[in-house]
Amino acid sequence: MMTAVCRDCATLWEAPPRTAAGRCPQCGGRRTFSHPELASLTLAHIDCDAFYASVEKRDNPAIAGRPVIVGGGRRGVVAACCYIARISGVRSAMPMFQALKRCPKAVVIRPDMEKYQRVGHQIRAMMQDLTPLVEPISIDEAFLDLAGTQALHKGPPAATLARLVKRIEDEVGVTASIGLSYNKFLAKVASDLDKPRGFAAIGRADAADFLKDRPVGLIWGVGASLRGRLEKDGVARIGDLLRFDERDLMLRYGAMGSRLYNFARGQDDRQVTPGGAAKSVSAETTFEDDIGDLDALKAVLWRLSEKVSARLKRKGLTGGTVVLKLKTDKFRQLTRSRRLDRPTQLADAIYRAALPLLEKETDGTRFRLIGTGVQMIEPLGAGRPETGDLLAEAGDRPRKVEEAMDRVRGKFGADAIKKGRSL
């Protein structure tokens, strides 16, 4: 028999094998889903549908039926877009001029990250009402481990999740899709199968058949570069990986080879980790006109360093590696990094580490985008004590200066005091 769930009222029932679930016997609804292992799968990935655009449509019903692009400026990129805009070929990270060429009637809205964060936290709180094992992946998606919650919620996770997305839709005003499986990799894959307002499951019995004909790029971590290498080696489909043993794949592709071996077989032993610690903190900006002048770029780099520093301080975090991101006027992206002697959260230290990276690339090239950030994130105080300056002889002065500036800003606002290099 197949276990079926109603996505409207969360009723579960047994349906005949190899048939569609049909109407819900409780409410008569047609939004039903069935799977042989539905009652036993406990690991879920929940992903809100076109989140930024959905929040904007929620707040302005007049644009509900129109294509919406969240982004900004003729030189910016698409941060997000609704499904109506996607029909025209608009995609996230696409340059705005290309997006508007494909969808000239789109409503363009500047991102409001503070609003999206508030809504995301509201949804996350609803997830945490169901289980403490919630691992955020981004502002609008997370893994949930619901093993052992059947007695608490009076039913299997499939019904609990159906109630959750209905609650999100009713109380928050945005929709979400569910992927249900027995590990994180397959749950993430499943959540993309039926968007928007989707519900899909991949069980142990059907994982191998499901994966074998899928493109190898479906595996988490296989980007364009690795996909090209794999295709040159005769690996275009996930099933092609089954003819290699793990050692061979690791010799060819390093540590990624182990993931390729296991994921191709539907194996993923990663646990759901509550909190979902940030892997990086960054800030970037796209210029209205290309910039090649070093002094102008330095001023922008300082302002971005201050933004990154402020975010780190709010979260009580530090970073051990500073990263510089540049995009040229020819759309070539450059990423450079520098490992710090000690982790930092200070704008001065971030700026001083990124500046020589910028100077090395400023050779007359004009840039359309600059960004900076930190990686190797850890809580403040977890590493060696921070001096805030890369030069030992500088002592603790930069930290004291920033602390004084932070106190002024805390009292009079973010623009109350600035360093000259930001002008």
N, C-alpha and C positions, 0 to 999 in steps of 0.2 A: 504493500500500500504506500501511497504518497501522503506525506503530511502537508497540509495546506494552511495558509494563514490569510486572513483578511487584513489588508493594509489600512482599512478605514476603521474597523472596530476591534481589531486584534484577536478575533475569534480563530481558534485552531480546530481542524477536523481532519479526518482521514478520507482521502480521495482515491479512486481506483488508479492502479498503476498505468503509466504511459498515456495519461489523459490530462488535459488542462484542468485546473482547479475548478473552473466554472464560477457561478455566483456564490457569494457567502450565504450559508444557510441561516445565519443569524440576522444580518441586516439587508441581504439581497444585493450587496455591492459587487461590482465587477472587478475592482482592484484587488485581485487575489494572486497568490504565488504559491507554488508547490514544489517540493523537492524531497527525494527519499530520505535524506539525512537532516531535514530541516529541524527536527526536534532535538538533535544532538549537537549541532554546531554552536560554538560559544564565543568565537572571536570575530569581532566586527570592525569594519572601517566605515565611518560616517563622514560624508563629504557634502557640504552645502552646495546648492546648485547656483552657479554664476553669482557668487555671494555678494560682491560689491554692487553689481548692477541690480541684484534683487533687493538689497537694502534701499537703494535709491528709488526703485520703483515702488517699494512699500511706502516710502515717505512722500512720494509724489504720484498719486494714482493717475494723474493726467498723462503720464508717459508709460503707463502699464503695457499698452499694446504697441509701443514703438521700439525700434532698435536703440539700444543704449550702449554707449562706450564710456567706460570710466578711464580717464587719462587726462592729458592736458598739453596744450601748446602745439603749435604746428610742428615743433621739433621733438616732441615727447614721444612716448610709446604707450601702447594700450596696456593698462593695468588689469583690466577685466572687461568683459562684454557679455551681454545677454544672449540667449539662444537665438533670438530673432536676428541679431547682428551676425552671429556665427553662420547663419544660412547664406549670408552674402560673402562669406570667406574671411571675416574678421577673426583674429586670434590674439590671445595675450602675447605681449612683448613685440607685437607688430608695430612698426613706425606709424605714427598717427596719420601722416600724409597718405600712406598706403591704405590704411583702414578707411579713411574718409573717401578715398577714390573708389573703394569697393562698396561702401555704404554711405553715400553722400547725404542721406536724409537722417542719419543717426543723431540722437541727442548726446552731446558730449558733456560729461560732468567731471569736474576736478575731484580727485580722490580726497576723501575725508577719513583719514586713518583712525583718528580718535573715535569717530562714530562706529567704524567697523570693529574696532577693538572692543567697544562697549557691548555691541551686539554679540560678538564672538564669545566674550566672557559670560554673557547671559546664557548662551547655548551650552557652553562648557559646564556651567553650574547644573544645568538639567542633566547632562551626562553623568556628572559626579553624584547626582541623586540616586543613580542606578547602581554604580559600582565605583570603588575607589581606584580601580585599575583603568585610568583614562590617560592615554598618552597623546597629547596634542602634536600634530605634525605641522600645522599652520594655524592661522587665525580662524579658519572655518572648517577644519577637518581633524579627526582624531581616531585613534584605535581604542577600542573598549574590549576588555576581557570580562565576560559575564559568566564564566564558569563558577558554579556553586551558588548562583543567585536564583535558581528555579523556585526554591521554597519561599524565599523572601518576596519574589514578584508573582508568585502563584502561576507559574508557567515557564516554558522554555524561553531562551533569549530572543527567538524570532518574534514572539508576541510582545515581549518587553520593548524591542526595538521599533516595532510598528507603532506602539503607543508613544514612544519618544518622538519620532518624526512627526506624528500627528500633533503632538503637543508643541513642537517647535513651529510648525506651520500655523497653529491656532494662536499661540501666545506671542511669537516673535514676528511672524508674518513673512518668513522665508521658507523655502522648501529644501529638503535634503535627500540624498540617496544613500542606501545601505548596501554594503557588501558583507556577506556572512560566510565564514569558512572555518577551517581548523588551524590556520596560521596567518601571519600578517601579510605575507606576499600575496596569497590568494584572496584574502579579504579586500586588499587594496585593488587588485585586478577586478574583483566582482563589483565593487562600488561604481566602476566606470561602465559597466555593461548595459545599463538600462536608464541612463540619465535623460532628462531630469525626473525627479520624484521616483527614482528607481529602487528596486528591491531585487537582489540577485544573490545566489549562493553557489559555492563550489565545494563539493564534498570530497572525501577521500576516494570514493569509488570512481568518480568521474574526472578527477584532476588530470590524470595522465592523458586521457583522450582530449580533454579540453585544451591542454597546453601544446600538444605535439605539432599542430599546424599553425600555431600563432607565431607572429614575427618575433625574432630574438630580441628586438628592441622593447618588447613588453617587460622584460626582466629589469627590475629596479636597478639603476646604476649603469645600464647599457646606453650610453649616449651615441652621438653621431660618429665620433672617432672610433670607439670600440666596435660599434656595429659595422663600420667599414672594414676593420681588421677581421672580424668574424666572418663577414661575407666573402672576403678574399680567401679565407680558410675553408670555405664551403659550408658555412653555418649561416643560413638565412632564416630557418625556422627553429623553434625551441626543440623540436624533436631531433634536429640534426646534432644536438649536443649529446644525445643519449649514446652515441657510438664512441665517445671519449671517456676514459676513466678520469678520476679527480686529479691524480698526479699529473697526467698529461696536460689537462686544462690549466693547472697552476704553473706548470713550466712555460706554457705559452702566454698566459695572461696574468701571472702573478696571483696575489691574494684574491682577485676578482674571479679567478678560475674556480675556486671552491664554491662561490655563490652560484656561478653558472651551472656547476655540476648539481648542486642541491636543488636550486630553484627549478631546473628543468625537470626534476623528478617530483616536484610538488612538496619539497622538504624545506622548512624554514623554522629553526628553533629559537628565533629571537622572541624574547618575552615583551609583553606590554609594560612599559616603564612609566609610572605616574610622573607627571611634571613635565616630561618632554623637554629637557634642558636645551636651551638655545645653543646652536653650533656656531653661530656668528651673529654679530651686530654690525650694521652698516648703514650708510646714507649715500645718496648719489643725486646728481642733478643733470638735466639735459639743457643745453644752452639754446636760446632762441637763434643765435648766430654762432658759427664756429669760432673758437678761440685758440690762438697759437702763442699768445704772449705769456711768458712765464709769470710775470708779476700778477697778471689778472688771474691766472690759474692758481697761484699761491693763495690769493685772497679767498677764492672759493674753497680750496682745500682746507684752509683754517676753519671756515664756517662749517664745513662738513665734519671736521674733526671734533668741533664743539658739539654738534648734534649727536655723534656717536658717543662721545663722553657723557653727555646728559642722559642718554638712554642706559648706558652702563651704570651710572650712579643711581638712577631711579630703581634699577633692578638689583643693585648690590653685586655687580659682576665685574670681572676683569678679563682682558684678552692677552694672550701670549704672542700672537702674530698679527702684524699690521699688513693690510692688503690695500693696494691701489688698483683701481679699475679705470680704464680709459677706453673711449671709443672714438676712432678717428673720423674725419669727414668722409672717408671712403667706407665707413661701417666696419672697419677692422677693429675687433675688441682685443685689448691688451690687459692682462692681469699680472701684477707684480706683487711680491710679498717680502717681508722682512721679519725674521724671528727676533723677539725682544730678549734682553738679558733677564727680565723679570716681567710678570704680567702687570698690566696697567689699566686704569680707567680714566686717565688724565688726558685732556685734549692736547696739552703741550707735548706729551710723549708720543701720542698718536701722530700728530703733525710732524714732529721731528723725524719719526721713522719713515713716514710717507714722502716727505719732501725730497730726499735724494733719489727716490724711485721716480718721482715726477721730473726732477731735473734731468735725469738720464734720458727720458723719453722726449723732452722738449727740445727738438732739433729743427724747428721750423714746421713741424707737423701741426695741422689744425685739428682741434678736437671738438666733438659735438656733445660728449658726455664725460663727466669725471665723478668718481665715487671713491670712498674709502671706508674701511671697517676693520674689525678685529675678529680673529678666529682663536681657536684653543681657549674657549670660554670656560671660566671657573668662578666660583663665588669669591668675593673679596676676602682676602686673608687665607685662602686655601694654599697659595703658593708662597714664594719668598716675599718678605716685606717689600712694598713698592716705594721707591723714592720718587717716581713720577718723572724722572729725567734719565735719558740714556747715558748721560755723561756723569761719571762718578763725582767729578769735582763740582758739579752744579748743586749737589746737596739736596735739601728738601724745599728749596725756595719755590720751584714751580707749583708744588702741591699747596703751599701756603697761599700763593697768589690765587690759585684757582678756588681754594676754599673761601677766600675773602670775596672773590667775584660771585661765587655761588650764593653766599649770604646776602649780598646786595640784590641779586636777581630774585632770590626767594622772597625778599621784602618788597621790591619795587617792580618786578617783572623781568621777563627774559631779555628785553632790549635795554635794560637800565644801564648796563655797562658792557663795553666791548674793548677788545684789544685792537691796537692800531692796524695789525696785519690783516684784520677782517675787512678793512675799508678799501 
